[in-house]
Structures are given as C-alpha cells and as structure tokens.
C-alpha cells in the first residue's frame, strides 16, 4: 500500500511541472509581446498550467500534511502560507483571464501585470518546494535568500506589499482596458 508521502511526491511533481509550464509561458509572453499569434499560444499554455496546478495543489497540501513525518514547525506554517497564496493567485489569474478574455494579450499594461502575477505564482511554488526540501533534508535551494530561515515573517514585507500592489493592478487594469 502506498503511503501519503509517496502520493505527496507524485502530486508535487505534477504541481511543479504544471506551474513551470505556466511560469515559462508567462515569461515568454513578456518576451514575445508584439506577436499576437505566439502570444495566443503562450497564453493558453500559461493558463492550462495554472488550471492543472489549481487542481493538483489541494491534493499536494492534503497528502503533505497527511504524511505526518514533518510534525509542526515554523517552516511547515510558511509552506502552508505560500501554498495557499499560490492557490489564491492562481484562481485570481484564471478568473481574471476568463472575465477579460483575449484583452489580456491585447493590452500591453494588462499583459505586463497579468504575466508578472503568473511569474510571481511560479516563484511561490518554487519557494514552497524549497521549504519542503528544508523540512525533509535540512537544506534549501533558496537558503541564500533568507526565506527558509527561522524568522517570524512567513513572507517578507516587501514581497507582501509587491504582491498586493500587483494583485490590485490586475483588478483595476481590466476596467480601464475595456474602455
């Protein structure tokens, strides 16, 4: 019988793969912002990755907490915060794309804000994975950034402010671009 930690590893691999597809597609959207045909394909790939990630993320969270090998710690709390923020940003991006339609790729400002939020979401997944490495192996790829440390803040203040400003711009810009 498979244990929760095995299921967690499977879900995490699918999660990281889908968000990598999304993150790279959003990054390429910024690079190819003048070619609408390429943008259309990249936009579809980015949102397909987001959608798949949204489907898998709850299972990764549940299987990770069910494995029980990590106990409770500050790093686990940080990992939970980043996971839920990732889910929230992803759902927000998908809803925004659904509401604005192809205006996302036709407006340079909206494309910049939308793609930036997509890249931020990919970054959150990478940070979450790095925290998982810190929990299980005691090392993190992002130790040099200071995110995996033992400070009180689950997300640095500058990152929280930048995330809020970016999210607000995505809410405000579609109303302006539709005029």
N, C-alpha and C positions, 0 to 999 in steps of 0.2 A: 504494500500500500504506500502511496506517495504521501510524503509529509507536507505540511504547509510551507516549509522553507523551499521545497522543490517547486511547488506551484508559484511561490513568490519569485523565484529566479526566472521562471518561464514568463510570467506576466511582466516582470521588469525588462526582460529582453525585448518583448514586443513593444512595450511602452517606450523604451529608449529608441528603438528603431523607428517607430511612427513619429515621435517628436523630432528625431534627427531629420527625417524626410521633410517635416514641416519647417523646421528651423532653416535648413539649407534652401528650401524653396522660397521662404520669406526673404532670406539674404539675397538670393538671386533675383527676386522681384525688384529689389533696390538697384541691382546692377543693370538689369535689362528694362528699366522703367520707360523706355521710349518705344519698345516693340510690343504692341498690343497682343499679337498672336502668341508670342512667347510668354508674356505676362498672364494671359488667359490660362495656359497650361500650368505655369508655375503656381498660380492662384489656386487652381483645382488641386494640385499636389499638396500644397501647404494646408489647405482645409481638409483634405482627405486624411492627412497625417494627424491633424488636430482632432478630427472626429474619431478616428481609431484610438488615439490616445485617451480621449474622454471616456470611451467605452471600457478600456483596459485599466485605467487608473484606479477606479474604486476596487477592482479585484486585486490589484497590486497592494493597495493600502490594507485591505482586509487580510490577505494572505500574509503580509508582512507582520501585522500585529498579531495574527494567529500563530505565527511560528514560535513566539514566546521566548526565543533564545536571547533576545536583547533586553528584556526586562523593561524598566522605565528609567529614562535618563533625560538630561537636557538635550542631547543630540537627537533622541527619538522625538522629543517635542518639536525641535527645529525641523526635523524631517517631515513631521505631520503638517506644520505650518506651511512649508514650501509645497508639499503635495496638494494641500487644499487651495493654496494660492494659484498653483498651476491649473487645477481644475476650474477655478473661477475665471481666470484669464482666458482659458481655452473656450469655455462656454460663452463668455462675453464676445470673443472674436468670432465664434461661429454664428451667434445671434446677430452681431453687427453685420457680418457678411450676408446673412440671409435677408436682413432688412434693407441693406443698401444695394444689394445685387452687384452688378458689374461696375457701379460707380466707384467701388474700392480701387479698381485698377485704372480708372479713367481720370481720377483726381490725384495729382502729384502729392498734395498735402495729406490726403486721406491714405494714399498708398504708403507714404512715409510713416505715418502714425500707426497704421494697421500692421505693417511689416515689422516695425520696431517692437510692437507689443508681441507679435509672434516670435521674434528673436528673443525677447525677454522671457517668454514662456519656455522656450527651449533651454535658456540659461537656468531657469528654475529647476527643470528636470535634471540638468547636469549637476547642479548643486545638491539636489536631493539624492542623486546616485552617489555623489561624493561623500555625503553624510552617511549613507549606507555602508560604504567602504570603511569609513572611520569607525562605525559601530561594530562591524564584523571582523575587520582586520587590524583596526587601530591606526590605519593610515588613510589619508585622503589626498586625492589629486589636487584639491584646492586648499591645502594647508597654508600655502604661501599667501593666500588672500585673507586669511583670518576668519573665514566663515565657519570652519569646523572646530573652532576653539571652544573655550568654556566661558565666554562672556554671557551677560544677561540678555542681550538683544538677540531675538530669533532672526531678525532681518535687519541689516544695518539701516540707520535712519535715512541716509542719503538714498538707499535703494527703495525704501518705502515711499519717500517723497517723489522720487522719479517715477515709480510705478503708479502712484495716484495721479500725477500730472499727465502721464501717458494715457491712462485709462480715461481721464476727463476729456482729453483731446479727442479720443475716439468717440466719445459720446457727443461732443459738440460739433466736430467737423462734418459728420454726415448731414446735419441740418443745414449747414452752410453750403455744402457741395450740391445739394439737391436743388438749390435756387438757380 
